[in-house]
């Protein structure tokens, strides 16, 4: 398809909304939508003229097909300028094949009026997610399908909530993991409340971004918790069960040959892995057609496709006045500009009130061109010509921003290969001074490329080190999509980077708590903040950051440092209350509450009890003047104090304190369930232990199970934050079971599940979870011995939330 055809296609994109009478949708849907709606509308118009017009059109099409078939054998058809575009799912050059079970599952979802309104389609890059979604939409008679572009999620949600939508509407959101999570959450909630609306999200995986969706939209967290579980995820494997890889390549070669007007080549039978992504099989077929002969041996099909794509870059450059003649140096420069664009992109102006975003300005594209080292100091006119060439090279696949080579695997391959070939200093220049959007995109592209490009890991290290503050901010956005990929490097670089402490303070409070993935990043930030105190730093500021640093140190298992730091915070708070008690009393109570926990972890239980009692007393005093504000804090302190009492053998008092904590937390959840549910689960978990110690066996097991149920619910929305708590509650079921003498299969299974989670957690953070893992394993062993009749003599460690 030439550029003019792309422009004509873009003009028609707006027509379906006009024909259907839903003008607002034209501002929300990207250029993946439209043709099915136009075809339906056109069919309605043609039908009004009766069968004569339809027959005449059909006859013309048949005559044209016969003429093309006759010419195909005697002429040499011109190759399309962009061969990569032939692989784009929107072109549908190759007939759709297989995936029957997925299509049936999705079709039954749309026909079930009681089904949850959202589905998440996941799969690795190149397995055909977008093409499958298109096929699915085409198979829904009577449904309107809209593909929503980035930035339009909240506007789409508002349109759905208004009721100004078709009777049956399918909304598709591609690259859902990269979208604004609050917007996606709002869209899901609106669809769930509407009638006849379905939302299909497409992403490479259902990771923490999916599990934490409710955290991004707390006003509807409970609804999101109910509709975004694992049962809503449809995983698309690479393998197409209905066809072997050899057959897929042969059929694709047939379709590419027909599209290009070339003879159908022979496809070499060979041992192609069954799980080869369909995009790679199609790329092999396309290369076979372009070369006119079977492919032999091992080769990188994506790199070879990019080699063919270079012809398109050259021809477009000649039209733009960039090339007078082909030469290797010019080819390399074009490749670099296209590669840097694939890595960084350009997003265009801010989203408008209608939820739309336009194309980037010439200055933005020129700035992208200047990131190519050979063009950094080029004359403005030369840069402007490269910018015009780049802006006109590809259509934006989502209707916004700068279009780059597609499909995604090609863009990722090109970006990595271009960067890999640069000297180290030139690589650094590409990453210097990025906007936030460019930094996020660069890390996303490189993070995805790691699965198929070995050089991507080294490039990630370079990217993180060029502008540490900017990249740390980007890691906060993309880190949970790529666990263990970006955070370790960011933490290491933060230790020595030249950073502004004011910036560090702003970013530290943005790190979610708790977070297995990002907790280490928070410690790196608070460490720099605390180390940067000067004699002029106000004592209240020092105490605040000491408190936060202690909590973060404990989160990653650095208990000794956490205890020392929390003691310093308490000392500072006490000093402040001597001069202004009313202002600083609440902060002192918070510091004491945290310090009691650190003392208990260090085995200093008597001191921990005294400290927690003081925290409870202060918070009771505060509730007498402002109950609504300080009641949650009192409930937290009572829960912790109950544990301190139990650890020192004062079980009756411990039971009373934990019961009061549970009562207060239940009261709080009646007004704001989402905010207080984790705290209720914590209080129930610990109260079960107190009930078991008091001999109230049935209540203890019931309470323990309730804690597990609540924490399991919480992990469906934020696994990263709540998995440690769920593991603890599952372990606590075993503790209670032993305590009350009820060693059932359920109790053993719960404890075994907790052990599996502790194994996972300890592998990621040994210092924080190894001790718990070993204790849980000992508990499981004792349960199994007890089930076999062996007496249990050793007491078990109490399971704290």
C-alpha positions, 0 to 999 in steps of 0.5 A, a space after each residue: 500500500 503506497 502512502 497515498 493509499 494510506 491517506 485515503 484509508 485514513 480519510 475513510 476512518 471517520 466515515 463509519 461514525 458519521 454513517 452510524 450516527 455516533 460522531 463521538 466514536 470517531 474521536 475515540 477509535 483508532 484506524 483499526 476500526 471502520 471498514 466492517 462498519 463501512 461495509 455494512 453501511 454500504 451493503 445497506 445502501 446497495 440493498 436499497 437498489 435491489 439485486 441488479 446493482 449487486 449483480 453488476 458489482 459482482 460481475 465487475 469483480 469477477 472480470 477483474 479477477 480473471 484479468 489479473 489471473 491471466 496477466 499474472 503468469 506473463 508479467 513481473 509485478 512490482 513489489 510493494 514498497 513496504 514489505 513489512 506492512 504486509 505482515 501487519 495484522 490490519 492488512 490481513 494478507 494471509 488467511 486467518 487459520 485455526 484458533 477455533 477454541 479461542 474464538 468459540 470461548 470469546 463468542 460464548 462470552 458475548 452471547 452470555 448476558 450474565 458474563 463479566 464484561 471484560 476479557 484480557 487476551 494475552 500472549 507473547 509478541 508475534 503469536 497473533 493476538 491482534 489478528 485474532 481479535 480482528 477475526 473475532 470482531 468480524 464474526 460478530 454479526 450485529 455488533 459494532 466494534 471500536 478499537 480505542 486509541 491511547 488517551 481515549 479510555 476515560 472518554 470512552 467510559 463516559 460515553 458508555 456510562 451516558 448510554 449513547 452507544 450501540 445496542 451491542 458494542 465491542 470495545 477493543 484496547 490493544 497494548 492494554 498494559 501500556 495504557 493509563 491504568 485509571 482510564 482502563 479501570 474506568 472503562 471496565 467499570 462502565 462496561 460492566 454496568 452497561 447492557 450489551 457492552 463488552 471490553 476486550 483488552 489485549 496485552 503480552 501478559 497478565 502481570 502486576 499491571 492487571 493485578 493492581 488495576 483496582 489500586 489505580 481506580 480506588 473509587 470502584 475498587 470493589 467492582 474491579 476486584 470482582 471482574 479482573 481475576 484470572 478467570 477473565 484472562 484468555 492466554 493465547 499460546 504460540 502453537 496453532 493446534 489445527 496446523 503444523 508449522 510447515 503447513 502454516 508457512 506453505 499457506 502463507 506463501 500461497 497468500 503472499 504470492 497471490 497478493 504480490 502477483 508472483 508464482 507460488 514458491 516451494 516451501 522446504 519441509 524442515 523441523 520447525 518448532 511447534 511453538 514458533 510464533 506465527 509472525 515468524 512463520 509468516 515472515 519466512 513465507 514472505 521471504 520465500 516469495 520475495 526471493 523466489 526460492 525455498 529457504 535453507 538453513 538457519 537465519 533470522 527472518 526478522 532481520 531479513 525482512 528489515 533488509 527488504 524493508 530498506 528498499 522502501 526507506 530508500 525509495 521514500 528518501 529519494 522522493 523526499 530529496 534525501 538521496 540522489 543515488 543509493 549508497 551504503 552510508 545513506 542506507 545506514 543513516 536511514 536505518 538508524 533514523 527508523 530504528 531510533 524512531 522505533 525505540 523512542 517514538 513521538 507522542 504528539 500534543 497533549 490529549 484534547 478534551 475529546 480524548 484525541 491526540 494528534 500527530 507530533 509537530 515537525 519540531 518534535 520529529 526533528 528532535 527525534 532525528 537529531 538523536 541519531 549521532 550522525 545527525 546531531 549537528 546537521 544543518 536544520 534543512 537537512 534535519 527537516 527533510 529527514 523529519 518529513 521523510 520519517 513522519 510520512 514513512 508509516 501510518 500510526 497504527 493507533 491513529 496517534 503519535 508517530 508511526 513506526 515500522 510494524 509489527 512490534 517484533 520488527 520494531 523491537 528488532 530494528 531498535 536493538 540492532 541499531 543501538 547495538 551497532 553504535 559505540 558506547 558514547 553514541 548509545 548514551 547520546 540516544 538516551 540523554 534528555 528523554 521526555 518521560 513518555 520517551 523514557 517509558 517507551 524506551 524501557 518498554 521496547 527494550 524490556 519486550 525485546 529481551 525475550 528475542 534479542 540477546 543484546 537488549 539486556 546490555 542496552 537496558 543497563 546503558 539506558 538506566 545509567 544515562 539519566 538516572 532520575 528520569 529512568 527511575 521515574 520510568 521504572 516506577 511506571 514499567 517496573 511491575 510489567 517486567 519483574 526483576 528486569 529494571 529495578 536491580 539496575 536502578 537500585 544499583 545506580 541510585 547508590 552513587 548517582 548525582 541526584 537532587 535530594 528534593 527530587 528523591 523525596 518527591 519520588 520516594 513517596 510515590 513508590 507503592 507500599 508494600 511492593 516486592 518488586 519496588 521495595 528495594 527502589 524505595 530503600 535506595 531513595 530513602 537511604 540517599 535522603 537520610 544520608 543527605 541530612 544537614 544541620 539545617 534539616 528540620 527535626 520533624 523532617 528528619 523524623 519523618 524520613 527516618 520513620 519511612 526509611 525504617 519501614 522500607 528497610 524492614 520491608 526488604 529484610 534489613 531488620 537491624 538497620 530498621 531497628 536503629 533507624 526507628 529508634 532515632 525517629 522516636 527520639 526525635 519525635 519525643 524531643 519535638 513533643 516537649 516543645 509542642 505536644 499537640 502538634 507532634 503527638 500523633 507523629 510520636 504515636 506513629 513512630 512508637 507503633 513502628 518501633 514496637 514492631 522493630 523491637 519485636 522482630 529483634 526479639 526484645 519483646 518486653 521493650 516492644 510491649 512497653 512501646 506498643 502500650 504507649 502507642 495505644 495510650 496516645 492514640 486513645 487520647 487522640 480519638 477523644 478529640 477527633 475519633 474519625 481521624 484517629 480511629 484507624 490508627 487506634 485499630 492498628 495499634 491495638 492489633 499490634 499490641 495484642 501480638 506484643 501481649 501474646 508474645 509475653 504470655 498475657 493471653 487474656 489481655 491479648 484476646 481482648 485487644 485483638 477483639 477490639 481491633 477486629 471490631 474497629 476494623 469491621 466498623 471502618 470497612 462499613 464506611 470504606 471497604 476498599 481502604 480498610 479491607 487489608 487491615 481487617 484481614 490483618 486483624 482477623 489473621 492475628 485474632 485467630 491465633 488469640 482465639 486458639 490460645 484461649 481454647 475457642 477452637 471453632 471460632 479460631 478456624 473460622 476466623 483464620 479462614 476468613 482472613 485467608 479469603 480476604 487476602 486471597 481477594 486482595 491478591 487478585 488485584 495486587 499480587 505484588 503487595 498482598 502475596 506475603 500477607 496471603 502466605 502468612 495467613 495460609 501459614 496461620 491456618 496450619 498454626 491454628 490447626 495444630 493449636 486446636 488439634 484439628 489437622 485436616 486435609 484442608 489445613 495441610 493443603 492451606 499450609 502447603 500453599 503458603 509454603 509455595 508462596 514463601 518459596 517464591 518470595 524468598 527466591 526474590 527477597 531472601 533477606 525478607 522471607 527466608 526465615 518465614 519460609 523455613 518456619 512455614 516448612 517446619 510447620 508443614 512437616 509438623 502438620 504431616 507428622 500430626 496427621 500420621 499420629 506423631 505428637 507435636 511437642 515444640 511450640 510454633 512461632 506466632 504468625 504475624 501479619 
